[in-house]
Amino acid sequence: MRPIALSDEIAVGEVPQAAEIVILSQAGFRALLNVQPDGEVARFADGAVTKVAVEALGMAYAHVPLESRLPPEDQINRFAEAFARLPRPVYAYCYSGGRAAAAWALAVAPKTPPPQIVMALEAAGYDAGALRGALERRHVGLPAFEITAPAVAAPIPHATTEPALPVLPLPQVAIAQPMIIVMPRPASDGGFSMPG
């Protein structure tokens, strides 16, 4: 585990083991924000077990499981709410720290200019490319990701009592002989002349 600072208020990284939680406490972290879903990786302790260990050290704890680095809006909002109420500095973590970093970026985007967030992510070694549009959208008050309605099939027309149109035979098309194209040939004086 190696905390990676994104700002003075937060560092992100991997899931800490019990001994590492003690180290985080001694390093001055006042809260842990767990975004790792319980059961996703068998070797990681469940959130309830981690909470007991964290609170025994006098630190605050929140568990906001995230599905991916591009979480749905409700998960972004839950992360933002948890982050807002936790004492600083916060250590946010998941399997690699990537989901935690993305969640922080999306959570602070409404009040922080996106270029500033991108610089913080890239300085920490995270690729912000996939988040740029979402950060811009959140900064102007829109959901991070565009919600599109599923395509709806056109209704099937109902049978009518009108008489069917007659089917007309297709006209017969004669196939012409191949066309020969005559190209101009160079004339002796340097120009082009057309055959006679």
C-alpha positions in Angstrom: 0.0 0.0 0.0 1.3 3.4 -1.0 -1.0 6.5 -0.6 -1.0 8.7 -3.6 -1.9 12.4 -2.8 -4.5 14.0 -5.1 -4.8 17.1 -2.9 -4.1 18.2 0.7 -7.4 16.6 1.7 -7.2 13.2 0.1 -4.8 10.4 -0.9 -5.9 7.2 -2.7 -4.4 3.8 -3.0 -4.9 0.0 -2.5 -6.9 -1.8 0.1 -5.0 -1.6 3.4 -4.3 -4.6 5.5 -4.9 -4.4 9.3 -1.3 -3.4 10.0 -1.4 -0.8 7.3 -4.5 0.8 8.8 -2.4 1.5 11.9 0.3 3.0 9.7 -2.3 5.3 8.0 -3.5 6.4 11.5 0.1 7.2 12.6 0.7 9.0 9.3 -2.1 11.5 10.2 -5.0 10.2 8.2 -8.2 10.9 10.0 -10.6 8.9 7.8 -10.8 6.0 5.4 -13.2 5.9 2.5 -13.6 2.4 1.1 -14.9 2.1 -2.4 -14.1 -1.6 -2.8 -17.3 -3.7 -3.1 -17.5 -6.4 -0.5 -16.8 -9.9 -2.0 -15.2 -8.6 -5.2 -11.8 -9.9 -4.1 -11.9 -12.8 -1.6 -8.7 -11.9 0.2 -10.0 -8.4 1.2 -11.8 -7.9 4.5 -15.5 -6.9 4.3 -16.3 -3.3 5.0 -17.9 -4.1 8.4 -14.6 -5.8 9.6 -12.5 -2.8 8.3 -14.9 -0.3 10.0 -14.3 -1.9 13.4 -10.5 -1.8 12.9 -10.6 1.8 11.7 -12.9 3.1 14.5 -10.8 1.3 17.1 -8.0 3.7 16.1 -10.2 6.7 16.5 -10.6 7.3 12.8 -13.8 7.8 10.8 -14.9 5.3 8.1 -17.3 5.3 5.2 -18.0 2.5 2.7 -19.3 3.5 -0.8 -18.8 0.6 -3.1 -18.2 1.6 -6.7 -18.8 -0.6 -9.8 -16.1 1.0 -12.0 -14.0 4.0 -12.7 -17.0 5.4 -14.5 -19.7 5.0 -11.8 -23.3 5.9 -12.2 -24.5 9.2 -10.9 -26.0 7.9 -7.7 -22.7 6.3 -6.7 -20.8 9.5 -7.5 -23.3 11.4 -5.3 -22.9 8.9 -2.4 -19.1 9.2 -2.6 -19.4 13.1 -2.6 -21.6 13.0 0.4 -19.3 10.7 2.3 -16.2 12.7 1.4 -17.9 15.9 2.5 -18.7 14.7 6.0 -15.4 12.8 6.7 -12.6 14.6 8.6 -9.5 15.4 6.6 -7.1 14.1 5.4 -8.9 11.1 3.9 -7.4 7.9 2.5 -9.8 6.6 -0.2 -9.1 3.1 -1.5 -10.1 0.3 -3.8 -8.2 -2.6 -5.5 -5.7 -0.3 -7.2 -6.8 3.3 -6.2 -8.1 4.0 -9.7 -11.8 3.9 -8.8 -11.2 6.0 -5.7 -9.3 8.6 -7.8 -12.0 8.7 -10.4 -14.8 9.0 -7.8 -12.9 11.9 -6.1 -12.5 13.7 -9.4 -16.2 13.3 -10.3 -17.3 14.3 -6.8 -15.3 17.6 -6.7 -16.0 18.5 -10.4 -19.1 20.7 -9.6 -16.9 23.2 -7.6 -13.4 22.6 -9.1 -12.3 23.5 -12.6 -11.9 20.4 -14.7 -8.3 21.3 -15.9 -7.2 21.5 -12.2 -8.7 18.1 -11.5 -7.0 16.6 -14.6 -3.7 18.1 -13.6 -4.0 16.5 -10.1 -4.9 13.1 -11.5 -2.1 13.1 -14.1 0.5 14.4 -11.5 -0.6 11.4 -9.4 0.0 9.0 -12.4 -3.7 8.5 -13.4 -4.9 8.8 -17.0 -7.8 11.3 -17.0 -8.7 10.9 -20.6 -11.9 8.9 -20.1 -13.1 11.4 -17.4 -12.6 14.7 -19.3 -16.2 14.9 -20.7 -17.8 13.7 -17.5 -15.8 16.3 -15.5 -17.0 19.1 -17.9 -20.6 17.9 -17.6 -20.5 17.8 -13.8 -18.9 21.2 -13.7 -21.8 22.8 -15.5 -24.4 20.9 -13.4 -25.2 18.0 -15.7 -24.9 14.3 -14.9 -21.4 12.9 -15.4 -22.6 10.6 -18.2 -25.2 11.3 -20.8 -28.3 9.2 -20.2 -29.8 7.9 -23.4 -33.1 6.3 -23.6 -33.2 2.8 -25.2 -34.2 2.8 -28.8 -37.9 2.1 -29.2 -39.1 0.1 -32.2 -41.6 1.8 -34.5 -45.1 0.5 -34.0 -46.3 -2.2 -36.3 -49.0 -0.8 -38.5 -52.4 -2.3 -38.0 -54.2 -4.1 -40.8 -56.7 -1.8 -42.6 -59.8 -2.5 -44.6 -58.6 -0.4 -47.5 -58.0 -2.4 -50.7 -54.4 -3.4 -51.3 -52.7 -1.5 -54.1 -52.2 -3.6 -57.3 -48.8 -5.0 -57.8 -47.5 -3.7 -61.1 -45.0 -5.7 -63.2 -41.5 -4.2 -63.4 -40.6 -2.8 -66.7 -38.3 -4.9 -68.8 -34.9 -3.4 -69.2 -32.8 -4.1 -72.2 -29.1 -4.6 -71.6 -27.2 -2.5 -74.1 -24.0 -3.6 -75.8 -20.8 -2.5 -74.0 -20.0 1.1 -74.6 -16.7 1.9 -76.2 -15.2 5.2 -75.0 -12.8 6.9 -77.3 -10.2 9.0 -75.6 -8.5 11.9 -77.3 -5.0 11.1 -78.7 -2.0 13.4 -78.6 -1.8 15.5 -81.8 1.6 16.1 -83.4 1.6 19.7 -82.4 1.4 18.9 -78.6 -2.3 19.3 -78.2 -5.1 16.8 -78.3 -7.3 15.9 -81.3 -10.5 14.0 -81.4 -11.0 11.2 -84.0 -13.0 12.3 -87.0 
